[in-house]
Structure formats: C-alpha cells, structure tokens
C-alpha cells in the first residue's frame, strides 16, 4: 500500500513494529504509523475514508492483541500525542492521549473523588472511554461514571461534542468503535470532594492492592475475559479449572491472577489466541460458563 499523498505529513512513518507500543509486547509492523496532531487529523481520516484504507486507533496498547503479522493500513497512536489536561469552571478536560493514571493523579490533586481506581489502569482516556474501562472488584466502577461528554471526529473529518448518554456506555463497551469515531478529548466531573491527602491515600491504596493481586510487572494486556453476567469473576473459573501456569508457546496463564495472560518471552498473537480458546473450552466444559473476551484482537 502506497499513500504518497500523506507522506508530507509530519511524523508519518512506514513499517513501524507495533509490539513496543503494546503492553503485551506483541504485534507486527504497521504499513503506516502516525502519532496525530489535531490540525492534520481531518485530512488523514478523510483520505483514508475516501480510499477505503483501514484505520486503527491505538492508545497505550493495553487491552488489545495485535496480529504478529502486522496491520495493513494506518495505525493512529496517541501514546505520545494529545496529552493536554486542565481544569476550568470545575470541569477537567483531558485529551485522548492522556493516560488514565495521569487523570487519576490530576483529580487527586484537586481533592476530587471517583477517580482513584483509574490509577492502576494503563490505558489512555480515549481508549478507556471507547471500552468504558473500569474495575468490577468491590463494586463496579467505570470511567463513564465521571464522564460528562466527549469531543469526537468522524472519518470525514467532522468534529462535534456529544454527551455520554449518546455513547451507549455499558460493561466494557460503547458505540464509539462501531461508529468508527475518534475521541479528541473528554470532560469530566467530580462525584464527590474530600481532603486532598485523603484522596491521595485512597488512590495509593488502590494501586497497592492492584500490585498485590495482579502481575503488573509482566507484559500483559490486563484482564483477558469479561466477568460472566450473574457469575463469579472470570479468574475464579480459570483458577478452579486448574489453568494457572498453563502455557502455549510463550503465552502463559499468570500464576498471580488467572484472568491475566503473560508474554513469557516471545509470545505471538497466535499463541495467545490458542491459549484463550483452550481456557474458554475448559471453563465451558467444567462449569457451563462461556467466557467472553475483553481483549480486542486487531488483524
């Protein structure tokens, strides 16, 4: 694929390996790779739309499994771009590339509650809203709980603000991916106020608990499967099915948390997909519970 018309855009790169841009450290080359600026983004999206060129949006690369063969198209990554965050009129505005832990710390510095759990989620604001990221332990908490609205751009370069009520936010879901929309920035509210030191303490407690229970020092994508509706956490079933430590290639079920798959060296996307299927089959066989992937596969 040749996109000569876009070669002049600053930062546009060819044949960039995507593994370093994911928390799993898995992924082949992108035909084109770009860390966007808002001025050029409409032009890129409109060109891709008119020429039927696939476009993938990537934040910090958590919660995704990128094909080891790579992605043929344009990968737009906000890992180092769209990083502005500010407070105005008692509203936090954060651009799409702001890491959720940074948003958590920013809110804690204001004494704003409701953001503490985001400290341990490695993704960006844009990606987090697109899947309504959150935690299910000790009560369901999601980024949508503190969201007011989002500024969106479509594949024709049109730009507008939309309230969260129109995003169909659900458990690890929104309508943003199916509508092929790019989140530029989002506005957030406080759910409650407290002393700054108290909020910071709660935030630190969340992070310490997450480090205690989850293999944060390993290359993973976070939780692999969603919590079954009306059932126990996915990790409970996987653990009791005896899958901890089970391995295919270099993809391994974590010994620390059964719902996390670790890259134990040079795992491929196929290693992970095969391991996920074995887990699903085992849990279905033993508990008649059918696990649904939380990880999004890009291929």
N, C-alpha and C positions, 0 to 999 in steps of 0.2 A: 504494500500500500504506500503510495506517494502522496503527500499533501503539501506540494510546493507552495501553494497559496498561503500556508500558515507558517512556513519556515522562517519568515521575517519576525515573527512574534517573539519578544524577549523571553528566554527561558524554555522555549520549546525544544525538547530533546528527543532523540531517536534511540531505540533499542536499549532501554533502561531496565536493568534487572529489578524486579519488584520485591523479591524476598526481603531486602533490607528495609523496605517500607511497610512491613507487616510484623505484628507481634509474634507470629508463628515462625517467622523467617522462612516462609515457603512462598514460591511464586517465580515464574519465568519472566522473560522480557516483555515489556510493553512496546508495541510498534512506535507509539508516540507517548510522551510523558510530559506533563506540564503542571507546574505549581502556579495557580492562576492569580491574575490581578483583575479587579472588577472592571477596569476600563476595556480590556480586551476580551473578557469572557463572553459578552453577547455575540461578538464576531465568531469566536470559536464554536460556540454552541449552534449558531445559525448555519455555519458552514457544514458542520457535522450532520445536522438535520437535513439539509438540502441534498447532501451527497450520501445519505444512508450509512454514515460511518458510526460504528458502535462507540459509545462513550461510557466510561466507568468513573464514578466518583469515589474517591478514597480519602479517608481521614488519616488516622494514625495506624490504620491497618489491623485493628482488633476486630474480632467477631466476623472475620472473613477468611475464606480459603481460596487463594488464587491458584489457578491451574499452573502446574510446573512447566507446562509447555508455553506459557505466556498468554498475553491478551492482544489480539489483533484489533487495534483501534486507538482511541485516545484515552489515556488514564489521567484524570484531573485530580491532583493530590493536594490537600490543604494542610499537610503536616507542618509546613513552614510558612504558609501564607494565610491571609485573613485572620490575623492574630489579635486584633484590637478588642479591648474590653474597657467599658467605662460605666459610670453612674451618672444619671441625670434625672431630676424630678422623681426620685425614689424608684427608679427603674434601672436595672442592669441591662446594658446592651452588649452582646458578645458576638463577634464574627464567627463564621462557620468553623474556622481552623483552631479556635481556642480549645485547648484540652479541658476536659471536664474536671480534672483535679485543679486546674488553674481557676476555673469558675467557682469551685468549692472554696478555695482559699480566699478568693476575692470576696465572696459572700460572708465568709467567717470574719474577715477583717472589718465588715460593716456591722457585725452582730446579727446577721440575717440567718434564721433557721430554715431547715428544709433542704439544705444543700450538702449536709455533712457526708452522706453516703457516696456522693459523687467523687470523693477524694480517691477512692480505690478503683475507679473505672477509667481505663487508659484511653478511651476514645475521645473524639472531638465533639464539640457542641452540634455541628451539622449532622454528623453520622449518628450521634446519640439521639437526636430528635427524630431522625429518619426511622430508627427502630424503637423509639421510646424506651431508651436504655434505663435500667434500674436494678433493684435488688428485690428478691422475694423473701429473704430471711428476715424474721422478726417483723413481719408485716410488709406488704407490697409497697415499694416506693419507686417512683419513676420521674424522669426529667420533666414529663408533661405536667406533673403536679405544681411546678413552679413556673411553667411557661405561660407567657401572655400571648405572643404572636410571633410570626416569622416573616422575614423578607425573602421572597422566592424569585427564581428566574427559570423560565421555561426554555425549551430547546430552540425557540425562535428569538431568544434574547429579550423577551418581555419581562418586566420586573414589577412586583407588587407586594404589599403586605397582606397577610392572611391570618385570621385568628386561629387559635389552637383547636377550636370547636370544629373547624372545617377540615382538620387533618386526619380524622378518624383514628385517633390515638387509641391503641389497645395494648395488650400484653405483647411486648417486643414487636410492635407493628405500628405503621401509619400508612396513609395512602400516597406518601411522597414518592417512594420508588416506582410504583406502578404508573404514576403520572409523569415520571421522568423529569422531576423538578430538582433544581439545585438550590440549597439553602445558602443564602448570603450571610444573614445574621439573624439573631433572635433577641427578644426582650423578655425579661424575667422579673418576677415579683418576689416579695418576702412573704413566707407563710406565717412566720412569727419573728419577734425580735427578742434578743437576750443579751446579757453581757458578752462583750467580745471574747473575753478569756474563757467563758463557759462554752460558747460556740466552738472556739478553737479546741477546747478539751474534748468535746463530743466528736469533732472531726478527727482528731488524733486517735481517739478510741476506735472509731470506725476503721481507720487504716490499720491499726494494730490487730484488730480482730480479723480483718481480711488477710493480713500477712500470716496470721497464725493458722488459718484454715485452708488457705489456697496457695498454690505453687507460683507465687508472683515472681520468683527469681528464675523461672524456667520459660523457654519460648512456648507460649500457649496463645489461644485466641479467646480465653475466658471460658464461660460456660458453653459446653458443646450442644446440649439439648435443653429445650424449654421444660419447665415444670409441667408434668401432666395435669390436665384440668381435674380438679377434685381429688388429686392423689398426693403422694409424698413427693419430695424433691427428686429430680431425675437421678442425682448422685446416690440416693438411698437405694434405688433399684439396681443400679450398676454395681454398687459395692456388694450388695447381697447376692448378686448373680456371680460373684467371685471374679470380677473383671479387673480389679485393681492390679496394676503392673503388667496386664496383658499387652502384647506388643505385636505390631505388624510392621516390618521394616524398622524404621526409626520413629514411628508413631506409637506412643505408649500412653496407656491409661494411667493417670497420675496416681501415685501411692498416697498422696496427701489429700486429694479430692477427686473422687471417681468421675465427676462430670467434667473434668478438665483433661484434655489430651495434650501431652507434651511432645515437642520435637526433640527427640533424644540424640540428635546428631545431624543427619541429612535426610530427614523425612521428606517424602514427596506428597503432592496433593493426592495421588492415588493411594499411598499408604494410609493417609488419614481417612479417605472415603471408604476404603475397605474396612478399616477398624470401626468406623461409625456404623457400618452395616452389620458387622458381627455383633456389636453392642446392642443394636436395635433388635436383631433376631433373638439374642439371648434373653433380653428383658421380656420380649413378647412371649417367648416360649415358657418362661418361668412364672411370669406374673400377669400375662394377658394385658400388658400395658404397652402402648405403641408410642415410642418416643418420637418427638418432632424436633428436627434440627433447629438450633438457634443460630448456628453459624451459617453465613451466606456464602455459597460457592459461586465464584466468578470464573467463567470459562468461555 
